[in-house]
Amino acid sequence: MISPIFRGVAGIVLALAATAAVAQESTNRVAAKTDWFVFVEDNPKECWIVSPNKESVNTRNGRVVSVRRGKIRLFVSFRPDAGVKGEVSFTGGYPFAKGSTVEMDIDGTKYELFTEGEWAWAASPADDVKITNAMKRGAKAVLTARSQRGTVTKDTFSLLGFTAAMAEAEARCGG
């Protein structure tokens, strides 16, 4: 298993936290592409695409349960000043179990995302490329994770509009 240390955990967590704060407060939405939205910030230059989940199923001990969660979002980010192009990240709206991973299933092909706090991301830029290429071809992404409290969550995201949103973000942030 590849350690998230290879991506520079501290830098990524800070960048994701900054992206999350900006994404939740930003009014700089520049486009809507079916189920995906494109945002741009200018100082520093940053572009991201984001989609809310379409469906969630939460289980504990094999039984469906009702749980309170924050915003559930799937992102792809571009930060040209930091050399970031197409970084995949996910927030499940709760703290993930320590040392756990998130399974991302795109139309039957599975990928692993590493977790830190309420965020998960791919292990490397090469994995980001594989995942975003699969997302361009896919119809849906299902992310399965485990919370600190042991709840297993399964969030389904539509990929309708993903390719157009990626193209828009890449064009605006020099992808």
PERATA-V374989 format. One record per residue. RES is the residue in one letter. SS is DSSP state (H for helix, E for strand, L for the rest). PSI is psi in whole degrees, -180 to 180 (999 if undefined). NEAR is the number of other C-alpha atoms within 8 Angstrom. Layout:
res-><RES;RES>
ss-><SS;SS>
psi-><PSI;PSI>
near-><NEAR;NEAR>
//
This chain:
res-><M;I;S;P;I;F;R;G;V;A;G;I;V;L;A;L;A;A;T;A;A;V;A;Q;E;S;T;N;R;V;A;A;K;T;D;W;F;V;F;V;E;D;N;P;K;E;C;W;I;V;S;P;N;K;E;S;V;N;T;R;N;G;R;V;V;S;V;R;R;G;K;I;R;L;F;V;S;F;R;P;D;A;G;V;K;G;E;V;S;F;T;G;G;Y;P;F;A;K;G;S;T;V;E;M;D;I;D;G;T;K;Y;E;L;F;T;E;G;E;W;A;W;A;A;S;P;A;D;D;V;K;I;T;N;A;M;K;R;G;A;K;A;V;L;T;A;R;S;Q;R;G;T;V;T;K;D;T;F;S;L;L;G;F;T;A;A;M;A;E;A;E;A;R;C;G;G>
ss-><L;L;L;H;H;H;H;L;H;H;H;H;H;H;H;H;H;H;H;H;H;H;H;H;H;L;L;L;E;E;E;E;E;L;L;E;E;E;E;E;E;E;L;L;E;E;E;E;E;E;E;E;L;L;E;E;E;E;E;E;L;L;E;E;L;L;L;L;L;L;L;L;E;E;E;E;E;E;E;H;H;H;L;E;E;E;E;E;E;E;E;L;L;L;L;E;L;L;L;L;E;E;E;E;E;E;L;L;E;E;E;E;E;E;E;E;L;L;E;E;E;L;L;L;H;H;H;H;H;H;H;H;H;H;H;H;H;L;L;E;E;E;E;E;E;E;E;L;L;L;L;E;E;E;E;E;E;E;L;L;L;H;H;H;H;H;H;H;H;H;H;H;H;L;L>
psi-><136;131;142;-9;-32;-21;-2;73;-50;-45;-41;-45;-44;-43;-42;-41;-41;-44;-43;-45;-45;-44;-37;-24;-10;139;13;42;125;-14;153;125;88;-105;7;145;144;130;149;134;147;-24;96;162;125;137;146;154;148;148;140;160;154;-27;147;140;125;129;151;127;37;2;139;131;157;128;157;125;155;-162;138;116;146;128;155;125;152;122;88;-38;-25;3;21;123;109;40;121;132;161;136;127;0;18;163;130;155;137;135;4;167;165;132;127;118;114;102;44;-12;128;143;157;132;140;151;154;113;-123;10;151;149;164;158;-25;163;-34;-39;-37;-44;-46;-45;-47;-34;-42;-38;-35;-34;-18;171;-32;156;132;122;123;128;172;132;168;-28;0;5;133;127;143;110;130;130;136;144;11;123;-5;-49;-44;-39;-43;-46;-41;-47;-42;-42;-38;-26;20;41;999>
near-><2;5;6;9;6;9;8;8;9;6;7;9;10;8;8;10;8;8;8;8;8;8;8;6;6;8;4;7;10;8;8;10;12;7;12;14;14;16;14;13;9;6;5;6;11;13;15;12;14;11;11;10;12;8;7;9;8;12;11;10;4;5;6;8;7;5;5;4;8;7;8;11;11;13;12;12;14;15;12;12;7;5;6;10;10;12;13;13;13;11;12;14;9;10;11;15;10;8;5;10;11;13;12;12;11;13;8;5;6;8;8;10;12;12;14;10;8;11;14;13;11;13;14;8;10;6;9;13;9;8;10;10;8;9;14;9;6;10;10;12;14;12;12;11;13;14;12;9;6;8;10;11;13;11;12;12;13;10;13;11;10;12;9;8;15;10;8;9;16;11;8;9;12;6;10>
//
